[in-house]
């Protein structure tokens, strides 16, 4: 089930709730709560920047995969 951040209209309190769509609609129709709308959070970075941020363990893991993948491997480490 999805999780929603709901705001109590009287107190302003934010509460994380796990609700079905029907439960969410029912809660909103009563008028005591409103849903906080958020946007997706994206991780930026391209190519080597993202790999450097991942750390040396990730690079070592990719090298191990490349070594065991065979001579026609397309993994670039």
PyMOL Python script that loads the backbone (N, CA, C, O; Angstrom):
from pymol import cmd

cmd.read_pdbstr("""\
ATOM      1  N   UNK A   1       0.836  -1.182   0.000  1.00  0.00           N
ATOM      2  CA  UNK A   1       0.000   0.000   0.000  1.00  0.00           C
ATOM      3  C   UNK A   1       0.882   1.248   0.000  1.00  0.00           C
ATOM      4  O   UNK A   1       1.967   1.256   0.582  1.00  0.00           O
ATOM      5  N   UNK A   2       0.410   2.278  -0.647  1.00  0.00           N
ATOM      6  CA  UNK A   2       1.199   3.509  -0.676  1.00  0.00           C
ATOM      7  C   UNK A   2       1.148   4.266   0.639  1.00  0.00           C
ATOM      8  O   UNK A   2       0.234   4.101   1.446  1.00  0.00           O
ATOM      9  N   UNK A   3       2.142   5.088   0.825  1.00  0.00           N
ATOM     10  CA  UNK A   3       2.238   5.922   2.021  1.00  0.00           C
ATOM     11  C   UNK A   3       1.999   7.370   1.610  1.00  0.00           C
ATOM     12  O   UNK A   3       2.477   7.816   0.567  1.00  0.00           O
ATOM     13  N   UNK A   4       1.262   8.091   2.431  1.00  0.00           N
ATOM     14  CA  UNK A   4       0.919   9.481   2.150  1.00  0.00           C
ATOM     15  C   UNK A   4       1.300  10.350   3.338  1.00  0.00           C
ATOM     16  O   UNK A   4       1.184   9.920   4.486  1.00  0.00           O
ATOM     17  N   UNK A   5       1.751  11.561   3.072  1.00  0.00           N
ATOM     18  CA  UNK A   5       1.960  12.534   4.131  1.00  0.00           C
ATOM     19  C   UNK A   5       0.685  13.360   4.203  1.00  0.00           C
ATOM     20  O   UNK A   5       0.336  14.076   3.265  1.00  0.00           O
ATOM     21  N   UNK A   6      -0.009  13.245   5.342  1.00  0.00           N
ATOM     22  CA  UNK A   6      -1.277  13.936   5.537  1.00  0.00           C
ATOM     23  C   UNK A   6      -1.083  15.050   6.555  1.00  0.00           C
ATOM     24  O   UNK A   6      -0.288  14.920   7.485  1.00  0.00           O
ATOM     25  N   UNK A   7      -1.812  16.144   6.375  1.00  0.00           N
ATOM     26  CA  UNK A   7      -1.721  17.303   7.262  1.00  0.00           C
ATOM     27  C   UNK A   7      -3.078  17.515   7.913  1.00  0.00           C
ATOM     28  O   UNK A   7      -4.094  17.634   7.229  1.00  0.00           O
ATOM     29  N   UNK A   8      -3.084  17.563   9.255  1.00  0.00           N
ATOM     30  CA  UNK A   8      -4.308  17.852   9.997  1.00  0.00           C
ATOM     31  C   UNK A   8      -4.606  19.333   9.815  1.00  0.00           C
ATOM     32  O   UNK A   8      -3.767  20.178  10.126  1.00  0.00           O
ATOM     33  N   UNK A   9      -5.799  19.654   9.310  1.00  0.00           N
ATOM     34  CA  UNK A   9      -6.146  21.039   9.008  1.00  0.00           C
ATOM     35  C   UNK A   9      -6.260  21.908  10.257  1.00  0.00           C
ATOM     36  O   UNK A   9      -5.999  23.109  10.190  1.00  0.00           O
ATOM     37  N   UNK A  10      -6.644  21.330  11.395  1.00  0.00           N
ATOM     38  CA  UNK A  10      -6.809  22.111  12.628  1.00  0.00           C
ATOM     39  C   UNK A  10      -5.473  22.402  13.302  1.00  0.00           C
ATOM     40  O   UNK A  10      -5.219  23.527  13.731  1.00  0.00           O
ATOM     41  N   UNK A  11      -4.617  21.378  13.394  1.00  0.00           N
ATOM     42  CA  UNK A  11      -3.379  21.530  14.156  1.00  0.00           C
ATOM     43  C   UNK A  11      -2.154  21.800  13.298  1.00  0.00           C
ATOM     44  O   UNK A  11      -1.140  22.282  13.803  1.00  0.00           O
ATOM     45  N   UNK A  12      -2.235  21.494  11.998  1.00  0.00           N
ATOM     46  CA  UNK A  12      -1.077  21.648  11.122  1.00  0.00           C
ATOM     47  C   UNK A  12      -0.089  20.507  11.243  1.00  0.00           C
ATOM     48  O   UNK A  12       0.966  20.533  10.610  1.00  0.00           O
ATOM     49  N   UNK A  13      -0.415  19.494  12.053  1.00  0.00           N
ATOM     50  CA  UNK A  13       0.458  18.343  12.274  1.00  0.00           C
ATOM     51  C   UNK A  13       0.560  17.514  11.001  1.00  0.00           C
ATOM     52  O   UNK A  13      -0.445  17.244  10.344  1.00  0.00           O
ATOM     53  N   UNK A  14       1.781  17.113  10.657  1.00  0.00           N
ATOM     54  CA  UNK A  14       2.012  16.230   9.518  1.00  0.00           C
ATOM     55  C   UNK A  14       2.172  14.818  10.025  1.00  0.00           C
ATOM     56  O   UNK A  14       2.867  14.577  11.012  1.00  0.00           O
ATOM     57  N   UNK A  15       1.523  13.877   9.344  1.00  0.00           N
ATOM     58  CA  UNK A  15       1.597  12.483   9.762  1.00  0.00           C
ATOM     59  C   UNK A  15       1.714  11.605   8.527  1.00  0.00           C
ATOM     60  O   UNK A  15       0.971  11.779   7.561  1.00  0.00           O
ATOM     61  N   UNK A  16       2.647  10.663   8.561  1.00  0.00           N
ATOM     62  CA  UNK A  16       2.828   9.702   7.481  1.00  0.00           C
ATOM     63  C   UNK A  16       1.819   8.576   7.690  1.00  0.00           C
ATOM     64  O   UNK A  16       1.787   7.966   8.759  1.00  0.00           O
ATOM     65  N   UNK A  17       0.995   8.296   6.679  1.00  0.00           N
ATOM     66  CA  UNK A  17      -0.047   7.271   6.790  1.00  0.00           C
ATOM     67  C   UNK A  17       0.051   6.294   5.627  1.00  0.00           C
ATOM     68  O   UNK A  17       0.258   6.693   4.481  1.00  0.00           O
ATOM     69  N   UNK A  18      -0.101   5.011   5.934  1.00  0.00           N
ATOM     70  CA  UNK A  18      -0.148   3.973   4.912  1.00  0.00           C
ATOM     71  C   UNK A  18      -1.620   3.638   4.711  1.00  0.00           C
ATOM     72  O   UNK A  18      -2.268   3.090   5.602  1.00  0.00           O
ATOM     73  N   UNK A  19      -2.149   3.975   3.523  1.00  0.00           N
ATOM     74  CA  UNK A  19      -3.576   3.858   3.254  1.00  0.00           C
ATOM     75  C   UNK A  19      -3.828   3.269   1.875  1.00  0.00           C
ATOM     76  O   UNK A  19      -3.028   3.440   0.954  1.00  0.00           O
ATOM     77  N   UNK A  20      -4.952   2.575   1.747  1.00  0.00           N
ATOM     78  CA  UNK A  20      -5.404   2.201   0.409  1.00  0.00           C
ATOM     79  C   UNK A  20      -5.961   3.463  -0.239  1.00  0.00           C
ATOM     80  O   UNK A  20      -6.184   4.467   0.437  1.00  0.00           O
ATOM     81  N   UNK A  21      -6.182   3.411  -1.532  1.00  0.00           N
ATOM     82  CA  UNK A  21      -6.745   4.564  -2.226  1.00  0.00           C
ATOM     83  C   UNK A  21      -8.128   4.902  -1.673  1.00  0.00           C
ATOM     84  O   UNK A  21      -8.465   6.073  -1.501  1.00  0.00           O
ATOM     85  N   UNK A  22      -8.927   3.866  -1.394  1.00  0.00           N
ATOM     86  CA  UNK A  22     -10.271   4.087  -0.844  1.00  0.00           C
ATOM     87  C   UNK A  22     -10.205   4.722   0.548  1.00  0.00           C
ATOM     88  O   UNK A  22     -10.997   5.610   0.862  1.00  0.00           O
ATOM     89  N   UNK A  23      -9.269   4.273   1.378  1.00  0.00           N
ATOM     90  CA  UNK A  23      -9.111   4.852   2.721  1.00  0.00           C
ATOM     91  C   UNK A  23      -8.676   6.312   2.630  1.00  0.00           C
ATOM     92  O   UNK A  23      -9.139   7.155   3.398  1.00  0.00           O
ATOM     93  N   UNK A  24      -7.783   6.604   1.686  1.00  0.00           N
ATOM     94  CA  UNK A  24      -7.318   7.980   1.511  1.00  0.00           C
ATOM     95  C   UNK A  24      -8.469   8.883   1.073  1.00  0.00           C
ATOM     96  O   UNK A  24      -8.643   9.981   1.602  1.00  0.00           O
ATOM     97  N   UNK A  25      -9.245   8.415   0.110  1.00  0.00           N
ATOM     98  CA  UNK A  25     -10.384   9.199  -0.368  1.00  0.00           C
ATOM     99  C   UNK A  25     -11.392   9.440   0.750  1.00  0.00           C
ATOM    100  O   UNK A  25     -11.930  10.540   0.878  1.00  0.00           O
ATOM    101  N   UNK A  26     -11.649   8.410   1.562  1.00  0.00           N
ATOM    102  CA  UNK A  26     -12.583   8.541   2.684  1.00  0.00           C
ATOM    103  C   UNK A  26     -12.073   9.570   3.693  1.00  0.00           C
ATOM    104  O   UNK A  26     -12.838  10.409   4.169  1.00  0.00           O
ATOM    105  N   UNK A  27     -10.788   9.503   4.015  1.00  0.00           N
ATOM    106  CA  UNK A  27     -10.193  10.427   4.977  1.00  0.00           C
ATOM    107  C   UNK A  27     -10.263  11.875   4.463  1.00  0.00           C
ATOM    108  O   UNK A  27     -10.582  12.789   5.223  1.00  0.00           O
ATOM    109  N   UNK A  28      -9.970  12.073   3.195  1.00  0.00           N
ATOM    110  CA  UNK A  28     -10.012  13.416   2.614  1.00  0.00           C
ATOM    111  C   UNK A  28     -11.441  13.957   2.533  1.00  0.00           C
ATOM    112  O   UNK A  28     -11.662  15.157   2.701  1.00  0.00           O
ATOM    113  N   UNK A  29     -12.401  13.082   2.278  1.00  0.00           N
ATOM    114  CA  UNK A  29     -13.793  13.539   2.139  1.00  0.00           C
ATOM    115  C   UNK A  29     -14.377  14.039   3.464  1.00  0.00           C
ATOM    116  O   UNK A  29     -15.321  14.829   3.462  1.00  0.00           O
ATOM    117  N   UNK A  30     -13.823  13.584   4.595  1.00  0.00           N
ATOM    118  CA  UNK A  30     -14.310  14.027   5.902  1.00  0.00           C
ATOM    119  C   UNK A  30     -13.872  15.455   6.212  1.00  0.00           C
ATOM    120  O   UNK A  30     -14.458  16.104   7.078  1.00  0.00           O
ATOM    121  N   UNK A  31     -12.854  15.950   5.519  1.00  0.00           N
ATOM    122  CA  UNK A  31     -12.447  17.343   5.646  1.00  0.00           C
ATOM    123  C   UNK A  31     -11.501  17.673   6.789  1.00  0.00           C
ATOM    124  O   UNK A  31     -11.146  18.839   6.964  1.00  0.00           O
ATOM    125  N   UNK A  32     -11.084  16.691   7.567  1.00  0.00           N
ATOM    126  CA  UNK A  32     -10.168  16.960   8.687  1.00  0.00           C
ATOM    127  C   UNK A  32      -8.703  16.944   8.254  1.00  0.00           C
ATOM    128  O   UNK A  32      -7.860  17.569   8.898  1.00  0.00           O
ATOM    129  N   UNK A  33      -8.400  16.242   7.181  1.00  0.00           N
ATOM    130  CA  UNK A  33      -7.025  16.081   6.711  1.00  0.00           C
ATOM    131  C   UNK A  33      -6.918  16.544   5.267  1.00  0.00           C
ATOM    132  O   UNK A  33      -7.884  16.492   4.505  1.00  0.00           O
ATOM    133  N   UNK A  34      -5.716  17.000   4.908  1.00  0.00           N
ATOM    134  CA  UNK A  34      -5.403  17.263   3.505  1.00  0.00           C
ATOM    135  C   UNK A  34      -4.089  16.565   3.196  1.00  0.00           C
ATOM    136  O   UNK A  34      -3.276  16.334   4.091  1.00  0.00           O
ATOM    137  N   UNK A  35      -3.886  16.235   1.943  1.00  0.00           N
ATOM    138  CA  UNK A  35      -2.681  15.522   1.548  1.00  0.00           C
ATOM    139  C   UNK A  35      -1.591  16.508   1.188  1.00  0.00           C
ATOM    140  O   UNK A  35      -1.830  17.475   0.464  1.00  0.00           O
ATOM    141  N   UNK A  36      -0.387  16.262   1.695  1.00  0.00           N
ATOM    142  CA  UNK A  36       0.766  17.073   1.328  1.00  0.00           C
ATOM    143  C   UNK A  36       1.293  16.537   0.005  1.00  0.00           C
ATOM    144  O   UNK A  36       1.630  15.358  -0.109  1.00  0.00           O
ATOM    145  N   UNK A  37       1.360  17.398  -0.976  1.00  0.00           N
ATOM    146  CA  UNK A  37       1.848  16.988  -2.286  1.00  0.00           C
ATOM    147  C   UNK A  37       3.346  17.231  -2.356  1.00  0.00           C
ATOM    148  O   UNK A  37       3.825  18.324  -2.053  1.00  0.00           O
ATOM    149  N   UNK A  38       4.072  16.214  -2.752  1.00  0.00           N
ATOM    150  CA  UNK A  38       5.524  16.322  -2.870  1.00  0.00           C
ATOM    151  C   UNK A  38       5.937  15.907  -4.271  1.00  0.00           C
ATOM    152  O   UNK A  38       5.190  15.237  -4.984  1.00  0.00           O
ATOM    153  N   UNK A  39       7.115  16.309  -4.643  1.00  0.00           N
ATOM    154  CA  UNK A  39       7.652  15.915  -5.940  1.00  0.00           C
ATOM    155  C   UNK A  39       8.711  14.846  -5.725  1.00  0.00           C
ATOM    156  O   UNK A  39       9.272  14.716  -4.637  1.00  0.00           O
ATOM    157  N   UNK A  40       8.966  14.106  -6.750  1.00  0.00           N
ATOM    158  CA  UNK A  40       9.982  13.064  -6.682  1.00  0.00           C
ATOM    159  C   UNK A  40      11.354  13.693  -6.532  1.00  0.00           C
ATOM    160  O   UNK A  40      11.621  14.768  -7.069  1.00  0.00           O
ATOM    161  N   UNK A  41      12.206  13.024  -5.810  1.00  0.00           N
ATOM    162  CA  UNK A  41      13.571  13.499  -5.620  1.00  0.00           C
ATOM    163  C   UNK A  41      14.481  12.719  -6.565  1.00  0.00           C
ATOM    164  O   UNK A  41      14.466  11.488  -6.589  1.00  0.00           O
ATOM    165  N   UNK A  42      15.265  13.450  -7.334  1.00  0.00           N
ATOM    166  CA  UNK A  42      16.125  12.830  -8.323  1.00  0.00           C
ATOM    167  C   UNK A  42      17.581  12.928  -7.880  1.00  0.00           C
ATOM    168  O   UNK A  42      18.007  13.908  -7.268  1.00  0.00           O
ATOM    169  N   UNK A  43      18.317  11.891  -8.206  1.00  0.00           N
ATOM    170  CA  UNK A  43      19.760  11.897  -7.960  1.00  0.00           C
ATOM    171  C   UNK A  43      20.412  12.364  -9.253  1.00  0.00           C
ATOM    172  O   UNK A  43      20.213  11.772 -10.314  1.00  0.00           O
ATOM    173  N   UNK A  44      21.186  13.425  -9.150  1.00  0.00           N
ATOM    174  CA  UNK A  44      21.839  13.931 -10.355  1.00  0.00           C
ATOM    175  C   UNK A  44      23.246  13.377 -10.458  1.00  0.00           C
ATOM    176  O   UNK A  44      23.829  12.927  -9.472  1.00  0.00           O
ATOM    177  N   UNK A  45      23.753  13.415 -11.605  1.00  0.00           N
ATOM    178  CA  UNK A  45      25.093  12.920 -11.844  1.00  0.00           C
ATOM    179  C   UNK A  45      25.083  12.123 -13.135  1.00  0.00           C
ATOM    180  O   UNK A  45      24.091  11.480 -13.479  1.00  0.00           O
ATOM    181  N   UNK A  46      26.178  12.174 -13.829  1.00  0.00           N
ATOM    182  CA  UNK A  46      26.231  11.491 -15.105  1.00  0.00           C
ATOM    183  C   UNK A  46      27.558  10.768 -15.207  1.00  0.00           C
ATOM    184  O   UNK A  46      28.613  11.338 -14.928  1.00  0.00           O
ATOM    185  N   UNK A  47      27.497   9.520 -15.606  1.00  0.00           N
ATOM    186  CA  UNK A  47      28.706   8.770 -15.881  1.00  0.00           C
ATOM    187  C   UNK A  47      29.612   8.639 -14.678  1.00  0.00           C
ATOM    188  O   UNK A  47      29.221   8.105 -13.640  1.00  0.00           O
ATOM    189  N   UNK A  48      30.826   9.133 -14.828  1.00  0.00           N
ATOM    190  CA  UNK A  48      31.840   8.974 -13.791  1.00  0.00           C
ATOM    191  C   UNK A  48      31.503   9.704 -12.504  1.00  0.00           C
ATOM    192  O   UNK A  48      31.937   9.278 -11.433  1.00  0.00           O
ATOM    193  N   UNK A  49      30.744  10.788 -12.571  1.00  0.00           N
ATOM    194  CA  UNK A  49      30.394  11.533 -11.360  1.00  0.00           C
ATOM    195  C   UNK A  49      29.604  10.639 -10.416  1.00  0.00           C
ATOM    196  O   UNK A  49      29.906  10.574  -9.224  1.00  0.00           O
ATOM    197  N   UNK A  50      28.601   9.955 -10.936  1.00  0.00           N
ATOM    198  CA  UNK A  50      27.777   9.070 -10.109  1.00  0.00           C
ATOM    199  C   UNK A  50      28.599   7.911  -9.566  1.00  0.00           C
ATOM    200  O   UNK A  50      28.404   7.504  -8.420  1.00  0.00           O
ATOM    201  N   UNK A  51      29.508   7.373 -10.360  1.00  0.00           N
ATOM    202  CA  UNK A  51      30.332   6.249  -9.893  1.00  0.00           C
ATOM    203  C   UNK A  51      31.308   6.688  -8.811  1.00  0.00           C
ATOM    204  O   UNK A  51      31.571   5.928  -7.879  1.00  0.00           O
ATOM    205  N   UNK A  52      31.847   7.891  -8.914  1.00  0.00           N
ATOM    206  CA  UNK A  52      32.738   8.383  -7.858  1.00  0.00           C
ATOM    207  C   UNK A  52      31.984   8.577  -6.557  1.00  0.00           C
ATOM    208  O   UNK A  52      32.506   8.286  -5.480  1.00  0.00           O
ATOM    209  N   UNK A  53      30.753   9.069  -6.656  1.00  0.00           N
ATOM    210  CA  UNK A  53      29.948   9.267  -5.448  1.00  0.00           C
ATOM    211  C   UNK A  53      29.560   7.941  -4.814  1.00  0.00           C
ATOM    212  O   UNK A  53      29.349   7.876  -3.603  1.00  0.00           O
ATOM    213  N   UNK A  54      29.462   6.881  -5.611  1.00  0.00           N
ATOM    214  CA  UNK A  54      29.077   5.573  -5.083  1.00  0.00           C
ATOM    215  C   UNK A  54      30.170   4.976  -4.212  1.00  0.00           C
ATOM    216  O   UNK A  54      29.871   4.178  -3.323  1.00  0.00           O
ATOM    217  N   UNK A  55      31.411   5.333  -4.436  1.00  0.00           N
ATOM    218  CA  UNK A  55      32.501   4.860  -3.603  1.00  0.00           C
ATOM    219  C   UNK A  55      33.301   3.745  -4.250  1.00  0.00           C
ATOM    220  O   UNK A  55      32.911   3.193  -5.279  1.00  0.00           O
ATOM    221  N   UNK A  56      34.422   3.426  -3.632  1.00  0.00           N
ATOM    222  CA  UNK A  56      35.346   2.445  -4.200  1.00  0.00           C
ATOM    223  C   UNK A  56      34.783   1.029  -4.151  1.00  0.00           C
ATOM    224  O   UNK A  56      35.122   0.211  -5.007  1.00  0.00           O
ATOM    225  N   UNK A  57      33.938   0.720  -3.181  1.00  0.00           N
ATOM    226  CA  UNK A  57      33.371  -0.627  -3.096  1.00  0.00           C
ATOM    227  C   UNK A  57      32.541  -0.935  -4.340  1.00  0.00           C
ATOM    228  O   UNK A  57      32.588  -2.050  -4.861  1.00  0.00           O
ATOM    229  N   UNK A  58      31.783   0.052  -4.816  1.00  0.00           N
ATOM    230  CA  UNK A  58      30.964  -0.145  -6.012  1.00  0.00           C
ATOM    231  C   UNK A  58      31.851  -0.382  -7.229  1.00  0.00           C
ATOM    232  O   UNK A  58      31.572  -1.261  -8.044  1.00  0.00           O
ATOM    233  N   UNK A  59      32.919   0.403  -7.353  1.00  0.00           N
ATOM    234  CA  UNK A  59      33.830   0.223  -8.482  1.00  0.00           C
ATOM    235  C   UNK A  59      34.503  -1.146  -8.432  1.00  0.00           C
ATOM    236  O   UNK A  59      34.673  -1.790  -9.467  1.00  0.00           O
ATOM    237  N   UNK A  60      34.885  -1.590  -7.248  1.00  0.00           N
ATOM    238  CA  UNK A  60      35.483  -2.922  -7.102  1.00  0.00           C
ATOM    239  C   UNK A  60      34.480  -4.005  -7.490  1.00  0.00           C
ATOM    240  O   UNK A  60      34.847  -5.000  -8.116  1.00  0.00           O
ATOM    241  N   UNK A  61      33.228  -3.812  -7.123  1.00  0.00           N
ATOM    242  CA  UNK A  61      32.170  -4.752  -7.469  1.00  0.00           C
ATOM    243  C   UNK A  61      31.994  -4.830  -8.986  1.00  0.00           C
ATOM    244  O   UNK A  61      31.850  -5.920  -9.539  1.00  0.00           O
ATOM    245  N   UNK A  62      32.004  -3.670  -9.661  1.00  0.00           N
ATOM    246  CA  UNK A  62      31.883  -3.652 -11.123  1.00  0.00           C
ATOM    247  C   UNK A  62      33.069  -4.350 -11.790  1.00  0.00           C
ATOM    248  O   UNK A  62      32.895  -5.050 -12.788  1.00  0.00           O
ATOM    249  N   UNK A  63      34.262  -4.164 -11.250  1.00  0.00           N
ATOM    250  CA  UNK A  63      35.442  -4.828 -11.813  1.00  0.00           C
ATOM    251  C   UNK A  63      35.325  -6.338 -11.684  1.00  0.00           C
ATOM    252  O   UNK A  63      35.710  -7.069 -12.596  1.00  0.00           O
ATOM    253  N   UNK A  64      34.799  -6.812 -10.560  1.00  0.00           N
ATOM    254  CA  UNK A  64      34.617  -8.246 -10.340  1.00  0.00           C
ATOM    255  C   UNK A  64      33.595  -8.806 -11.325  1.00  0.00           C
ATOM    256  O   UNK A  64      33.787  -9.895 -11.866  1.00  0.00           O
ATOM    257  N   UNK A  65      32.521  -8.079 -11.559  1.00  0.00           N
ATOM    258  CA  UNK A  65      31.510  -8.512 -12.521  1.00  0.00           C
ATOM    259  C   UNK A  65      32.118  -8.564 -13.918  1.00  0.00           C
ATOM    260  O   UNK A  65      31.898  -9.525 -14.655  1.00  0.00           O
ATOM    261  N   UNK A  66      32.879  -7.536 -14.286  1.00  0.00           N
ATOM    262  CA  UNK A  66      33.508  -7.472 -15.600  1.00  0.00           C
ATOM    263  C   UNK A  66      34.461  -8.645 -15.803  1.00  0.00           C
ATOM    264  O   UNK A  66      34.487  -9.249 -16.876  1.00  0.00           O
ATOM    265  N   UNK A  67      35.239  -8.967 -14.781  1.00  0.00           N
ATOM    266  CA  UNK A  67      36.200 -10.062 -14.861  1.00  0.00           C
ATOM    267  C   UNK A  67      35.502 -11.401 -15.085  1.00  0.00           C
ATOM    268  O   UNK A  67      35.994 -12.243 -15.837  1.00  0.00           O
ATOM    269  N   UNK A  68      34.353 -11.597 -14.431  1.00  0.00           N
ATOM    270  CA  UNK A  68      33.654 -12.877 -14.523  1.00  0.00           C
ATOM    271  C   UNK A  68      32.656 -12.938 -15.686  1.00  0.00           C
ATOM    272  O   UNK A  68      32.066 -13.990 -15.930  1.00  0.00           O
ATOM    273  N   UNK A  69      32.462 -11.838 -16.398  1.00  0.00           N
ATOM    274  CA  UNK A  69      31.470 -11.797 -17.470  1.00  0.00           C
ATOM    275  C   UNK A  69      31.996 -12.362 -18.790  1.00  0.00           C
ATOM    276  O   UNK A  69      31.209 -12.627 -19.698  1.00  0.00           O
ATOM    277  N   UNK A  70      33.265 -12.543 -18.906  1.00  0.00           N
ATOM    278  CA  UNK A  70      33.821 -13.064 -20.160  1.00  0.00           C
ATOM    279  C   UNK A  70      34.473 -11.977 -20.980  1.00  0.00           C
ATOM    280  O   UNK A  70      34.416 -10.796 -20.639  1.00  0.00           O
ATOM    281  N   UNK A  71      35.094 -12.397 -22.070  1.00  0.00           N
ATOM    282  CA  UNK A  71      35.890 -11.469 -22.861  1.00  0.00           C
ATOM    283  C   UNK A  71      35.060 -10.498 -23.691  1.00  0.00           C
ATOM    284  O   UNK A  71      35.593  -9.490 -24.155  1.00  0.00           O
ATOM    285  N   UNK A  72      33.775 -10.768 -23.891  1.00  0.00           N
ATOM    286  CA  UNK A  72      32.932  -9.880 -24.695  1.00  0.00           C
ATOM    287  C   UNK A  72      32.100  -8.932 -23.806  1.00  0.00           C
ATOM    288  O   UNK A  72      31.105  -8.361 -24.253  1.00  0.00           O
ATOM    289  N   UNK A  73      32.509  -8.785 -22.594  1.00  0.00           N
ATOM    290  CA  UNK A  73      31.795  -7.936 -21.655  1.00  0.00           C
ATOM    291  C   UNK A  73      31.836  -6.481 -22.098  1.00  0.00           C
ATOM    292  O   UNK A  73      32.864  -6.009 -22.585  1.00  0.00           O
ATOM    293  N   UNK A  74      30.749  -5.779 -21.938  1.00  0.00           N
ATOM    294  CA  UNK A  74      30.659  -4.361 -22.296  1.00  0.00           C
ATOM    295  C   UNK A  74      30.739  -3.460 -21.067  1.00  0.00           C
ATOM    296  O   UNK A  74      30.565  -2.248 -21.191  1.00  0.00           O
ATOM    297  N   UNK A  75      30.995  -4.016 -19.890  1.00  0.00           N
ATOM    298  CA  UNK A  75      31.071  -3.220 -18.675  1.00  0.00           C
ATOM    299  C   UNK A  75      32.375  -2.417 -18.702  1.00  0.00           C
ATOM    300  O   UNK A  75      33.456  -2.974 -18.892  1.00  0.00           O
ATOM    301  N   UNK A  76      32.256  -1.107 -18.509  1.00  0.00           N
ATOM    302  CA  UNK A  76      33.435  -0.247 -18.502  1.00  0.00           C
ATOM    303  C   UNK A  76      33.739   0.137 -17.060  1.00  0.00           C
ATOM    304  O   UNK A  76      32.912   0.754 -16.387  1.00  0.00           O
ATOM    305  N   UNK A  77      34.918  -0.226 -16.594  1.00  0.00           N
ATOM    306  CA  UNK A  77      35.295   0.105 -15.218  1.00  0.00           C
ATOM    307  C   UNK A  77      36.435   1.090 -15.194  1.00  0.00           C
ATOM    308  O   UNK A  77      36.887   1.485 -14.119  1.00  0.00           O
TER     309      UNK A  77
END
""", "prot")
cmd.dss("prot")
cmd.show_as("cartoon", "prot")
cmd.util.cbc("prot")
cmd.orient("prot")
